[in-house]
């Protein structure tokens, strides 16, 4: 039934990622106390991970004001602290492309393949947002104990890593969206993200979920899980 619902919404241009709590003992056993939710959108991941790790606090980052406002409403009953900014490798103000399907919004331009395989995700407006570096904001977060970093920023993942090198070295694990084909122009694909994280002392443990092209079955992108070996 879950797969049917996902497939039906996918045909409508909606991408739905579901976490199944009964299959997450391996993650629960890691003793994670805090989750950094980078690219929070309207709180979908925060609400899902709260069910998996109910004792963990969640710190969310979402740059688009409308999505941030919805995030606050959608997470008001769980332990979430939210910031209205993006994370990258340089602190600056930049224009973000907002998609008709807001989870597809990106600081990068959309590649043709994206609109071909995901109908209804074209960019419809722009907004000036604030970008900060993870290494700069991390000290003020006052995190104690093990923490996991989740990154879902539509092609901007390598910039988040480069702006958070010292923070990531302290993380227990990283759950990051990785693409195998170019969905956003100039994005770093899986191999590049893999090399960056391996260079920081992480080990690739596999793909938590992956999304395929409905036309030919090829894998487009995945949520890849890495653990810190240091």
C-alpha positions in Angstrom: 0.0 0.0 0.0 2.8 2.4 0.9 4.5 1.7 -2.4 1.3 2.2 -4.3 0.7 5.6 -2.6 4.3 6.7 -3.4 4.0 5.6 -7.1 0.7 7.4 -7.5 2.0 10.7 -6.1 5.2 10.3 -8.1 3.2 10.3 -11.3 1.7 13.6 -10.2 5.2 15.1 -9.8 5.3 14.7 -6.0 8.3 13.0 -4.4 7.5 11.3 -1.1 10.1 9.8 1.2 8.9 7.5 3.9 10.8 6.3 7.0 9.6 3.0 8.4 10.3 3.1 12.2 10.1 -0.7 12.5 13.2 -1.0 10.3 15.4 1.5 12.1 16.8 -0.4 15.1 20.3 -0.1 13.5 20.0 3.7 13.6 18.3 3.8 17.1 21.2 1.8 18.5 23.8 4.5 17.5 22.9 6.6 20.5 22.3 9.8 18.5 21.2 12.7 20.7 20.8 15.5 18.1 20.0 15.6 14.4 21.0 18.5 12.2 18.3 18.8 9.5 19.9 20.8 6.7 17.3 21.6 4.0 14.3 21.1 6.2 11.6 22.4 3.8 8.3 22.3 5.7 9.3 19.7 8.4 8.7 16.4 6.6 12.0 14.8 7.6 11.9 16.4 11.1 8.6 14.7 11.8 9.7 11.4 10.4 13.1 11.2 12.2 11.3 12.2 15.5 9.4 9.0 15.3 12.6 7.0 14.7 14.7 8.9 17.3 12.1 10.2 19.8 14.7 11.2 22.4 16.8 13.3 19.9 16.6 17.0 19.5 16.3 18.3 16.0 17.9 21.5 14.6 16.5 22.5 11.3 17.8 24.9 8.6 15.4 26.2 5.9 16.1 29.3 3.8 12.7 29.9 2.0 10.6 32.1 4.3 7.2 30.5 3.3 8.6 27.0 3.9 10.2 28.1 7.2 6.9 29.5 8.5 5.2 26.2 7.6 8.1 24.3 9.2 7.5 26.1 12.5 3.8 25.2 12.4 4.4 21.6 11.4 7.0 20.9 14.1 5.4 22.8 17.0 4.7 19.6 18.9 8.1 18.1 18.6 11.6 19.0 19.9 12.8 21.2 17.0 14.8 24.4 16.9 14.7 26.1 13.5 16.8 28.6 11.6 15.7 30.6 8.6 18.9 30.3 6.5 20.7 28.0 4.1 24.1 26.5 4.7 27.0 26.6 2.2 30.7 27.3 1.9 30.5 31.1 2.0 28.4 33.5 4.2 26.4 35.6 1.8 23.0 36.7 0.4 22.0 34.8 -2.7 19.0 34.3 -4.9 17.3 30.9 -4.6 15.1 29.4 -7.3 11.7 28.3 -5.9 10.0 25.3 -7.4 6.3 24.8 -7.9 7.1 21.7 -5.8 9.0 23.4 -3.0 11.3 20.4 -2.1 12.8 20.8 -5.5 13.9 24.5 -4.9 17.6 25.1 -5.4 20.4 27.6 -5.4 21.4 26.0 -8.6 19.7 26.0 -12.0 17.6 23.0 -12.8 18.9 20.6 -15.5 16.6 19.6 -18.3 16.4 16.0 -17.1 14.8 17.1 -13.8 11.8 18.6 -15.4 11.5 15.7 -17.8 11.3 13.1 -15.1 9.6 15.1 -12.4 6.5 16.9 -13.8 5.4 20.0 -12.1 8.7 20.9 -10.5 9.7 23.9 -12.7 10.9 27.0 -11.0 8.2 29.6 -10.6 9.8 32.5 -8.5 13.0 33.6 -6.8 13.8 34.9 -3.3 16.9 36.4 -1.7 18.1 34.2 1.2 20.9 34.2 3.7 23.6 31.5 3.5 25.9 30.7 6.4 28.7 28.2 7.1 28.0 25.2 9.3 31.3 25.6 11.0 30.4 29.2 11.9 27.0 28.4 13.4 27.9 25.1 15.1 29.5 26.5 18.3 26.3 28.4 19.1 24.2 25.3 18.8 25.6 23.9 22.1 25.4 20.3 21.0 26.3 17.6 23.5 26.6 13.9 22.7 26.5 12.1 19.3 24.8 13.9 16.4 23.8 13.1 12.9 23.8 15.5 10.0 21.1 15.1 7.3 21.7 17.1 4.1 19.1 17.5 1.4 19.8 20.7 -0.5 19.1 19.9 -4.2 22.6 19.9 -5.7 24.2 22.2 -3.1 25.5 19.3 -0.9 29.2 19.8 -1.7 29.0 23.5 -0.6 27.5 22.4 2.7 30.3 19.9 3.3 33.0 22.4 2.4 31.5 25.0 4.8 31.2 22.4 7.6 34.4 20.4 7.5 35.3 20.7 11.1 31.7 20.1 12.3 31.4 17.0 10.1 34.6 15.6 11.5 32.8 15.5 14.9 29.5 14.0 13.6 28.6 10.4 14.2 27.0 10.0 10.8 25.7 11.7 7.7 22.6 11.1 5.7 22.9 13.0 2.4 21.1 13.2 -0.9 23.4 12.0 -3.7 22.6 12.1 -7.4 23.9 9.7 -10.1 22.8 12.0 -12.9 22.8 15.8 -13.2 19.4 17.0 -12.0 20.8 20.5 -11.2 23.4 22.2 -13.3 27.0 22.0 -12.0 26.1 19.8 -9.0 28.6 17.3 -7.7 27.4 13.7 -8.3 27.7 10.7 -6.0 31.4 10.0 -6.7 32.3 13.6 -5.8 30.3 13.6 -2.6 31.7 10.1 -1.7 35.2 11.4 -2.1 34.6 14.5 0.1 33.2 12.4 2.9 35.7 9.6 2.7 38.4 12.3 2.9 36.9 13.4 6.2 37.0 10.0 7.7 33.6 8.6 6.8 32.6 5.2 5.5 29.8 4.6 3.0 27.2 2.2 4.5 24.7 2.1 1.7 21.6 3.9 0.4 18.8 4.5 2.8 16.4 5.1 0.0 16.7 5.6 -3.8 14.6 7.1 -6.5 14.4 5.7 -10.0 13.4 7.1 -13.4 9.9 5.8 -14.1 10.6 5.7 -17.8 13.6 3.2 -17.8 14.1 2.2 -14.2 17.6 3.8 -13.8 18.6 5.2 -10.4 18.4 9.0 -10.3 19.4 9.8 -6.7 19.6 8.3 -3.3 19.7 9.2 0.4 23.2 7.8 1.2 24.3 7.0 4.7 27.9 7.5 5.9 29.4 6.8 9.4 32.4 8.4 11.0 35.3 5.9 11.4 37.4 8.2 13.6 
